[in-house]
Amino acid sequence: MMDWHTHKPSAYGGYLCSVVREDWDFVAAEHGMIPCFGIHPWYAGGVSVAQTAYDLDEYLSRFPQAQVGETGLDATPRHRDALEAQTLLLQVHLGAAFRHERLVHLHGAGAWSRLLELLRQREKTGTLPSVLLHAWNGSHEMAREFLDLGAVFSVGVRELSHPDAAARYARIPADKLHAESDDDPDSFPRAVALLALLRRDIA
């Protein structure tokens, strides 16, 4: 059992994801955690794509156990004006993950459809890395489409407490759906318990 997506060190280990470039040395230094290097779409504005590409290649070469993230797209009202910058930065992350054969942690608030299309394009060109959809809250139909691309999902207490949780997660294979704490490591045991309860209810 491990925390599949967190921004703070967890007693359970797992994937420790950065949100800005300045986090990378911190996540790399945390023993017992798997570092993930990335820039969150909320902070895509003003970021040098070329410098990020260079730095990401360097860090992934230095840390062979590291993965990529958090990155992705956010089309919610507060962030949708930056979608072009987000997309450019996301492509850098996906390219680095593909070259280094790493897992990418993807954020997709309000943008799952856009993200799906972008990943499909990469599949067509043979450049699709392994992907994890963090805080997944899309429909079952869309989940099937991501599963066809080899995706895995992580969910936390917020997602598992939603009234539609059973409908969203019932038919996702158990080995493709994992518990996360996001920015609250103390919530991880409850996320694990809720996920186990959901699986019992739908067995």
C-alpha positions in Angstrom: 0.0 0.0 0.0 1.4 3.4 -1.0 0.1 6.9 -1.6 -0.2 7.2 -5.4 -0.2 11.0 -5.4 0.8 13.4 -2.7 2.5 16.8 -2.4 3.8 16.2 1.1 5.9 13.4 2.5 3.8 10.5 3.6 4.4 7.8 6.2 3.1 5.3 3.6 5.6 6.3 1.0 4.5 6.7 -2.6 4.8 9.4 -5.3 5.8 12.8 -4.0 4.9 15.3 -6.7 6.2 18.8 -7.2 4.1 21.8 -8.3 6.7 24.3 -9.2 10.3 24.1 -10.4 11.6 25.2 -7.0 10.2 22.0 -5.5 12.4 19.6 -7.4 15.3 19.4 -5.0 13.0 19.0 -2.1 11.1 16.0 -3.6 14.4 14.4 -4.7 15.8 14.6 -1.1 12.8 12.9 0.7 13.8 9.4 1.7 11.1 6.8 1.3 9.3 8.7 -1.4 9.4 8.4 -5.2 10.2 11.9 -6.5 8.1 13.3 -9.3 9.4 16.4 -11.2 7.0 18.7 -12.9 5.2 22.0 -13.1 1.5 22.1 -12.3 -0.7 23.7 -14.9 -1.7 26.4 -12.4 1.8 27.8 -12.6 2.4 27.4 -16.4 2.3 31.1 -17.1 5.7 32.7 -17.6 7.5 29.4 -17.4 10.3 28.9 -20.0 9.4 25.8 -22.0 12.9 25.4 -23.3 14.5 25.6 -19.8 12.0 23.3 -18.4 12.7 20.7 -21.1 16.4 20.9 -20.4 16.0 20.7 -16.6 13.5 17.8 -16.8 15.9 15.8 -18.9 18.7 16.5 -16.5 16.8 15.6 -13.4 15.3 12.4 -14.9 18.8 11.3 -15.9 20.2 12.0 -12.4 17.3 10.3 -10.6 16.4 7.0 -12.4 13.7 6.2 -9.9 12.0 9.5 -10.4 8.7 10.0 -12.3 7.1 13.1 -13.9 4.5 15.4 -12.5 2.4 17.0 -11.6 1.5 18.4 -14.9 -1.6 18.5 -17.1 -4.4 20.9 -18.1 -6.9 23.0 -16.1 -9.8 24.5 -18.0 -11.7 25.7 -14.9 -12.7 29.4 -15.1 -9.7 30.7 -13.0 -7.1 29.0 -15.3 -8.6 28.4 -18.7 -7.0 31.6 -20.2 -3.6 29.9 -19.8 -4.6 26.7 -21.7 -2.1 27.4 -24.5 0.8 27.8 -22.1 -0.4 24.8 -20.2 -0.5 22.7 -23.3 3.0 23.6 -24.4 4.4 22.8 -21.0 2.4 19.5 -20.8 3.9 18.4 -24.1 7.4 19.0 -22.6 6.5 16.7 -19.7 5.0 14.0 -21.9 8.0 14.0 -24.2 10.5 13.7 -21.3 8.4 10.9 -19.8 8.3 9.0 -23.0 12.0 9.4 -23.7 12.9 8.3 -20.1 10.2 5.7 -19.8 8.6 7.3 -16.7 5.0 7.6 -15.4 3.3 11.0 -15.7 0.9 12.3 -13.1 -1.8 14.3 -14.9 -4.2 17.0 -13.6 -7.2 17.5 -15.8 -9.8 19.6 -14.0 -12.4 20.8 -16.5 -10.1 19.5 -19.3 -10.4 15.7 -19.4 -11.7 15.7 -23.0 -8.8 17.9 -24.1 -6.4 15.7 -22.3 -7.8 12.6 -23.9 -7.5 14.0 -27.4 -3.9 15.1 -26.8 -3.0 11.6 -25.5 -4.7 10.0 -28.4 -2.6 12.1 -30.8 0.6 10.8 -29.0 -0.6 7.3 -29.2 -1.0 7.6 -33.0 2.6 8.9 -33.3 4.0 6.2 -30.9 5.1 8.7 -28.3 2.6 8.1 -25.5 4.2 7.5 -22.1 2.5 5.8 -19.1 0.0 8.1 -17.5 -1.8 8.4 -14.1 -4.9 10.6 -14.0 -4.8 12.2 -10.5 -8.1 13.1 -8.7 -10.1 11.4 -11.4 -13.7 12.5 -11.4 -14.8 11.8 -15.0 -17.5 9.6 -16.4 -17.3 5.8 -16.7 -17.4 6.2 -20.5 -14.5 8.5 -20.5 -12.6 6.3 -18.1 -12.9 3.4 -20.5 -11.3 5.6 -23.2 -8.4 6.4 -21.0 -8.1 2.8 -20.0 -7.8 1.9 -23.7 -4.7 4.2 -23.6 -3.2 2.2 -20.7 -4.0 4.9 -18.1 -4.2 4.3 -14.3 -6.2 6.5 -11.9 -5.8 7.8 -8.4 -8.5 9.2 -6.1 -8.7 10.7 -2.7 -11.3 11.3 0.0 -12.9 14.2 -2.0 -13.5 12.0 -5.0 -14.5 8.9 -3.0 -17.0 10.9 -0.9 -18.9 12.2 -3.9 -22.5 10.9 -4.3 -21.6 9.6 -7.8 -18.5 7.7 -6.6 -19.9 4.3 -7.2 -21.0 5.1 -10.7 -17.7 6.7 -11.6 -15.4 4.0 -10.2 -17.4 0.7 -10.1 -16.1 -0.7 -13.4 -12.5 0.5 -13.2 -10.4 -2.6 -12.6 -8.9 -2.7 -9.1 -5.4 -2.7 -10.4 -6.0 0.5 -12.3 -7.6 2.6 -9.4 -5.5 3.6 -6.5 -5.8 5.8 -3.3 -4.1 9.1 -3.0 -3.9 11.9 -0.4 -3.0 14.9 -2.7 -2.0 17.7 -0.3 -3.3 16.0 2.9 -1.2 12.9 3.9 -3.3 12.4 7.0 -6.3 11.7 4.8 -4.6 8.7 3.1 -5.9 5.9 5.5 -9.5 7.2 5.0 -9.0 7.2 1.2 -7.8 3.6 1.4 -10.8 2.6 3.6 -13.3 4.4 1.3 -11.9 2.7 -1.7 -12.0 -0.7 0.0 -15.6 -0.1 1.0 -16.6 0.9 -2.5 -15.1 -2.2 -3.9 -16.9 -4.4 -1.4 -20.2 -2.7 -2.2 -19.9 -3.3 -5.9 -18.4 -6.8 -5.7 
